[in-house]
Amino acid sequence: MTRATSPIRAPRILLALTLVAFLTLPAAAQTGTDLATLLCETHVYGLAFDPGSPDRPLIATRHGLHAVDLASMTTTPVGDSRNDFMGFTAHPAVPGLLYASGHPQGGGNLGVIMS
């Protein structure tokens, strides 16, 4: 029997990301592009790891989906959408398959969408 470690590691990595982001908050005010700034300036609705890119956490926010570069602790928007992704998850076994729901920028409802 093989023991899966990724479900245990993911919460620890997310906790570490959050702690580092808040510990580096004074530096965040200077650049405006790092993780701490994103966490402080918007609503975060979901966190996930894409099975195809486990070293690139994804953050679903009120202003779109963002990828985190763990080396620099900076975020980059994923795609052009700035929708309010109130529901978000990555498929646990299919790399690149993401599910979301929420509101488009202009209001209304997205329903359930997938990448």
C-alpha positions in Angstrom: 0.0 0.0 0.0 1.4 3.4 -0.9 0.8 6.4 1.3 -0.1 9.6 -0.4 1.7 12.6 1.0 0.5 15.5 -1.2 -2.9 16.0 0.7 -0.9 16.5 3.9 1.8 18.7 2.4 -0.6 21.1 0.6 -2.1 22.6 3.8 1.4 23.0 5.3 2.6 24.8 2.2 -0.4 27.1 2.1 0.1 27.9 5.8 3.7 28.7 5.1 2.8 30.9 2.2 0.4 32.9 4.4 2.8 33.3 7.2 5.6 34.4 4.9 3.2 36.8 3.2 2.3 38.5 6.4 5.9 38.6 7.7 6.9 40.4 4.6 4.1 42.9 4.6 6.3 46.1 5.0 8.2 45.1 1.8 4.9 44.5 0.0 3.8 48.1 0.3 6.9 49.1 -1.7 6.4 46.9 -4.7 2.6 46.2 -5.0 3.2 43.0 -6.9 4.0 40.5 -4.2 1.8 37.9 -2.5 1.3 39.9 0.7 -0.2 42.8 -1.3 -2.6 40.4 -3.1 -3.7 38.8 0.1 -4.4 42.2 1.7 -6.1 44.0 -1.2 -8.7 41.5 -2.3 -10.9 38.6 -1.2 -9.3 35.2 -1.5 -11.9 32.5 -2.2 -9.9 29.5 -3.1 -6.4 28.0 -3.0 -5.3 25.0 -5.0 -2.4 23.2 -6.5 -2.6 22.1 -10.1 -1.5 18.5 -10.2 0.5 19.4 -13.4 2.3 22.2 -11.6 2.5 21.4 -7.9 5.1 24.0 -7.3 2.8 26.8 -8.6 -0.1 27.4 -6.1 -3.2 29.1 -7.6 -5.3 31.7 -5.7 -8.8 32.5 -6.8 -9.8 36.0 -5.9 -12.5 38.6 -6.4 -10.3 39.9 -9.3 -9.4 36.7 -11.1 -7.1 33.8 -10.8 -3.5 34.3 -9.8 -0.4 32.0 -9.8 2.2 32.3 -7.1 5.9 32.1 -7.8 7.3 30.5 -4.6 10.9 31.6 -5.2 10.0 35.4 -5.4 6.6 35.2 -3.5 5.1 37.2 -6.3 1.8 36.6 -8.1 0.9 36.7 -11.8 -2.7 36.8 -13.1 -3.6 33.7 -15.0 -5.3 34.6 -18.3 -7.3 37.8 -19.0 -10.4 37.1 -16.9 -10.9 39.3 -13.8 -14.1 37.5 -12.8 -15.0 37.1 -9.1 -14.2 33.4 -8.6 -16.1 32.7 -5.4 -15.9 28.9 -5.9 -12.7 27.3 -7.2 -10.9 24.0 -7.2 -8.5 22.0 -9.3 -9.3 18.5 -10.4 -7.4 16.2 -8.1 -6.1 13.9 -10.9 -6.3 15.8 -14.2 -3.5 18.4 -14.6 -4.8 21.7 -15.9 -8.5 21.0 -15.3 -9.9 23.8 -13.1 -13.5 24.4 -12.0 -14.9 27.8 -10.9 -18.1 29.6 -10.2 -18.9 33.2 -9.2 -19.6 36.5 -10.9 -18.4 38.1 -14.1 -16.8 41.6 -13.7 -20.0 43.2 -14.9 -22.3 41.3 -12.5 -24.6 38.3 -12.9 -23.6 34.7 -12.5 -21.0 32.5 -14.1 -22.7 29.2 -13.3 -20.0 26.5 -13.1 -17.2 26.9 -15.6 -14.1 24.7 -16.3 -10.8 25.3 -18.0 
